[in-house]
Amino acid sequence: MSLGERLAIADNLDRVHARKALQRVGIFGEATSALPTDRPEVAELLADDTFAAGLEALARKYNLELDDVKADAAAYLREMSAVHSDRAGKMWERFGGWLNRAHDIVVDEEEARRLRGLSKKHSLLFLFSHRSYLDGFILPVTLAAHGISAPFTMGGANLNFFPFGAIASRTGVVFIRRSTSDLPVYRLALRSYIGQLIRNRQNLCWSIEGGRTRTGKLRPPVYGILRYVADAVEASTGPDALIVPVSFVYEQLHEVSMMTSEARGGNKRPEDLRWLVNFARSQGEHLGRAYLDFGTPIPVRERLAELRGEDPDGAHIVERIALDTCHRINRATPVTATAIVCVAMLAADRALSLDEVLGTVSPLARYIERRQWQVAGALNLTDRATVRRTLQELVSSGVLTSYEGGTETIWDIGPQKHLVAAFYRNTAVHILVDRSIGELALVAATESDNGARAALDETLRLRDLLKFDFFFSSRPDFAEEMRTELATIDADAAARIDKFDAEEARIWLEKGKPLIAHLVLRPYLDAYHVVADRLAALEDDDEFDEKQFLDECLRVGKQWAMQKRIASEESVSLELFKPALRLARHRGLVESTAPELAKRRTEFASELAETVRQVNQVAAMSQAHTGRS
């Protein structure tokens, strides 16, 4: 049979969607030349000499048969390829609109118009914060509604199930496998496919985090796709591509309870048709607004050139672009009333009246205003009606409970809902971290003969301690941010940040309303303390089993929460234990043959115990402020 005849048969099988099934049972081989049914980028790559040369080099490197490599590459390209079909797009838009019925979508219209103008000259790369499965429906439809070419969306292959995957791939969804370390041909195919999309000046979008956050705050960035994109943009000619940071934040989400269950050690349910039906059904109850905002774009080629000038080796260039993107996403993320109310409820961890909630919310609102952070919906966070409505909405969704049988209505966090409240609180935690670190630095300064030196050392220590949970600026920029934070307490203080004593630090803490370190950092530090304590309890020669270790942290964390050795059960979370373990591993405290391992683990536990003491001291100061007000 001639090549032309084989391709014709493959094409006919493809048209009736039978080719893949026959390939799986070995009846029909993979066509390594372009088929008429192949999507444009696939056809272009299969005819591309550079791609062919890459396959030949890979076959030599791994001692593989070239024909097998070509067949695998063609299969992978067809598996991941996507296209924009008008018919499928309209169906997808209707389905997405129905799926998003729990939320009213609020878009930054001014920025959307600006992006429409930029899209006429540039490929736009939308990197978004990923808080919900809904993100992938909202963004492409919103862009199309604002006259911006629909992007190719990178999605996890876990969602590529029948019939969802077949339809989604016709709306531009590129399904990517998560684990590819042992699939060099797949990695080359993916890199080449993304490069071809860039050369064809397509818009792309994907989650900078690589998956949904389980805590509400932005997760550490994943670099794989961004590396491929950076290489392709740098090698291409024509207008620069622009990274567009995209922020999603929801007043509430139906899926948060499911995610927080996973954070407590529960199993993640695999995505399939039954899962999709249940997820769609769960969206029936209205939960308020979803806010879609855009950060300042980053010109990729221009930024790469700047960074190569600063770092000729280029070892961390992509990481720096990713971190810059995350900073801009955070900066674009508005503060919701839900987040601030949950700050107050979690801080007290008891039932509160409306006046007591406002006692925490009002000074936070004034701080947010001074720092010029955007408030979602331009709400007045000090308005009693706004705060009461937010409390009642949280009661309606089961996050809070209320009691009206006494002299006044009081609200409390519902049973097993601390992590849900923490998720909403954490959507705004990024605006409060620097301030919290500044407060702990001032506590250290009050206990030192050299206040300024102690404060600087403490800020850098905390920056290093928390670097796997939060995004920080470079050390020089971070010092400047500390000056800005201090100026919100005392306008004259910033000029003296390099030279002040313990008494001045004490005065600044007295003036510092609100004090928030305990509201923001204590859950993380308590979780870190549990991890450090359990590490210190290990014997030097114990074989480290991460799953067993984290299970023990969950059990001991629950014990400590019941004993009130930690402030709240929200610290009992795998999502908080894992960054602490990453830090310990980074410091050589986990699988290590280094000398004095037990001693260094004990020192780590002592460091966390001391930091928890400091944050509890801030909590006591805050309580004293409240008592005097």
Buried (B, 14 or more C-beta within 10 A) or exposed (E): EEEEEBBBBBBBBBEEEEBBEBBEEEEBBBBBBBBEBBBBBBBBBBEBEEBBEBBEEBBEEEEBEBEEBBBBBBBBBBBBBBBBBEEBBEBBBEBBEEBBBBBEBBBBEEBBEEBBEBBEEBBBBBBBBBBBBBBBBBBBBBBBEBEBBBBBBBBBBBBBBEEBBEBBBBBBBBBBBEEBEEBBBBBBBBBBBBBBBBBEBBBBBBBBBBEBBBBBBBBBBBBBBBBBBBBBBBEBEEBBBBBBBBBBBBBBBBBBBBBBBBBBBEEEEEBEEEBBEEBEEBBEEEBBBBBBBBBBBBBBBEBBEEBEEEEEEEEEBBBBBBBBBBBBBBBBBBBBBBBBBBBBBBBBBEBBBBEBBBBBBBBBBBBBEEBEBBBBBEBBBBBEEBBBBBBBBBBEBEBBBBEEEEEEBBBBBBEEBBBBBBBBBBBBBBBBBBBBBBBBBBBBBBBBEBBBBBBBBBBBBBBEBBBBBBBBBEEEEBBEBBBEBBBBBBEEBBEBBEEBBBEBBBBBBEEBBBBBBBBBBBBBBBBBBBBBBBBBBBEEEEEEEEEEBBEBBBBBBBEBBEEEBBBBBBBBBBBBBBBBBBBBBEBEBBEBEEEEBBEBBBBBBEBBEEBBEBBBBBBEBBEEBBEEE
